[in-house]
Amino acid sequence: MDKARLLTLILQALEQDRDVLRQQLAASHEAATHSESKAENKYDTRGLEAAYLADGQRRRLHEIELALAAYRALTPVAMDDGIRVGALIELATPTGSRWLFLGPDGAGLRVRFEEQEVLVISPRAPLGQALLGRDEGDEVEVKVEGKVHRQEIVAVY
């Protein structure tokens, strides 16, 4: 598995998200500051709503920038001492297998890599925490909404 190629795909996806968000932020900022957004009465909240939207987008843009910096600093290494950040993991589930990349950030991102969909998770996620330090053949348990989910680690790259 070419993890360097996977990292490139993740970076490209994050950069694309960043670029789209920058455009949306510019539009919401324009809406918040446009003269037509000025309140006509005390019940008119268009400008305030646009300002809240712009603030949320600004925070999300900052999160994406931090994720980009973390991925640019990540160097693919072998997982000889158990799973850690930077691991590409195949899990066996009751419905088949799924691929995860334990990244420093960017949880929830999905990329297509070598004919597989790879879900990015972080060590802050319950599954990310359960995987840290584990090896091929180990089973991990995660409790979600009161239900225990067990998955076997098939491969680690």
FENPE-V375074 format. One record per residue. N is the residue number from 1. RES is the residue in one letter. SS is DSSP state (alpha for helix, beta for strand, coil for the rest). D_LAST is the distance of its C-alpha to the last C-alpha in whole Angstrom. Layout:
# FENPE-V375074
N,RES,SS,D_LAST ; N,RES,SS,D_LAST
This chain:
# FENPE-V375074
1,M,coil,7 ; 2,D,coil,9 ; 3,K,alpha,8 ; 4,A,alpha,11 ; 5,R,alpha,13 ; 6,L,alpha,11 ; 7,L,alpha,13 ; 8,T,alpha,16 ; 9,L,alpha,16 ; 10,I,alpha,16 ; 11,L,alpha,19 ; 12,Q,alpha,21 ; 13,A,alpha,21 ; 14,L,alpha,22 ; 15,E,alpha,24 ; 16,Q,alpha,26 ; 17,D,alpha,26 ; 18,R,alpha,28 ; 19,D,alpha,30 ; 20,V,alpha,31 ; 21,L,alpha,32 ; 22,R,alpha,34 ; 23,Q,alpha,36 ; 24,Q,alpha,37 ; 25,L,alpha,37 ; 26,A,alpha,40 ; 27,A,alpha,42 ; 28,S,alpha,42 ; 29,H,alpha,43 ; 30,E,alpha,46 ; 31,A,alpha,47 ; 32,A,alpha,47 ; 33,T,alpha,49 ; 34,H,coil,51 ; 35,S,alpha,55 ; 36,E,alpha,55 ; 37,S,alpha,52 ; 38,K,coil,55 ; 39,A,coil,56 ; 40,E,coil,60 ; 41,N,coil,60 ; 42,K,coil,59 ; 43,Y,coil,57 ; 44,D,coil,55 ; 45,T,coil,52 ; 46,R,alpha,50 ; 47,G,alpha,50 ; 48,L,alpha,48 ; 49,E,alpha,46 ; 50,A,alpha,45 ; 51,A,alpha,44 ; 52,Y,alpha,42 ; 53,L,alpha,40 ; 54,A,alpha,40 ; 55,D,alpha,39 ; 56,G,alpha,36 ; 57,Q,alpha,35 ; 58,R,alpha,35 ; 59,R,alpha,33 ; 60,R,alpha,30 ; 61,L,alpha,30 ; 62,H,alpha,30 ; 63,E,alpha,27 ; 64,I,alpha,25 ; 65,E,alpha,26 ; 66,L,alpha,25 ; 67,A,alpha,21 ; 68,L,alpha,22 ; 69,A,alpha,22 ; 70,A,alpha,19 ; 71,Y,alpha,17 ; 72,R,alpha,19 ; 73,A,alpha,18 ; 74,L,coil,15 ; 75,T,coil,13 ; 76,P,coil,9 ; 77,V,coil,9 ; 78,A,coil,7 ; 79,M,coil,6 ; 80,D,coil,9 ; 81,D,coil,12 ; 82,G,coil,10 ; 83,I,coil,9 ; 84,R,coil,10 ; 85,V,coil,11 ; 86,G,coil,9 ; 87,A,beta,6 ; 88,L,beta,5 ; 89,I,beta,6 ; 90,E,beta,9 ; 91,L,beta,12 ; 92,A,beta,15 ; 93,T,beta,18 ; 94,P,coil,22 ; 95,T,coil,22 ; 96,G,beta,19 ; 97,S,beta,15 ; 98,R,beta,14 ; 99,W,beta,11 ; 100,L,beta,10 ; 101,F,beta,9 ; 102,L,beta,11 ; 103,G,beta,13 ; 104,P,coil,16 ; 105,D,coil,18 ; 106,G,coil,19 ; 107,A,coil,19 ; 108,G,coil,20 ; 109,L,coil,19 ; 110,R,beta,18 ; 111,V,beta,16 ; 112,R,beta,16 ; 113,F,beta,13 ; 114,E,coil,13 ; 115,E,coil,16 ; 116,Q,beta,14 ; 117,E,beta,15 ; 118,V,beta,13 ; 119,L,beta,15 ; 120,V,beta,14 ; 121,I,beta,15 ; 122,S,beta,16 ; 123,P,coil,17 ; 124,R,coil,20 ; 125,A,coil,20 ; 126,P,alpha,20 ; 127,L,alpha,17 ; 128,G,alpha,15 ; 129,Q,alpha,17 ; 130,A,alpha,17 ; 131,L,alpha,13 ; 132,L,coil,13 ; 133,G,coil,13 ; 134,R,coil,12 ; 135,D,coil,10 ; 136,E,coil,10 ; 137,G,coil,13 ; 138,D,coil,15 ; 139,E,beta,17 ; 140,V,beta,17 ; 141,E,beta,20 ; 142,V,beta,21 ; 143,K,beta,25 ; 144,V,beta,26 ; 145,E,coil,30 ; 146,G,coil,31 ; 147,K,beta,29 ; 148,V,beta,26 ; 149,H,beta,23 ; 150,R,beta,20 ; 151,Q,beta,17 ; 152,E,beta,15 ; 153,I,beta,11 ; 154,V,beta,10 ; 155,A,beta,7 ; 156,V,beta,4 ; 157,Y,coil,0
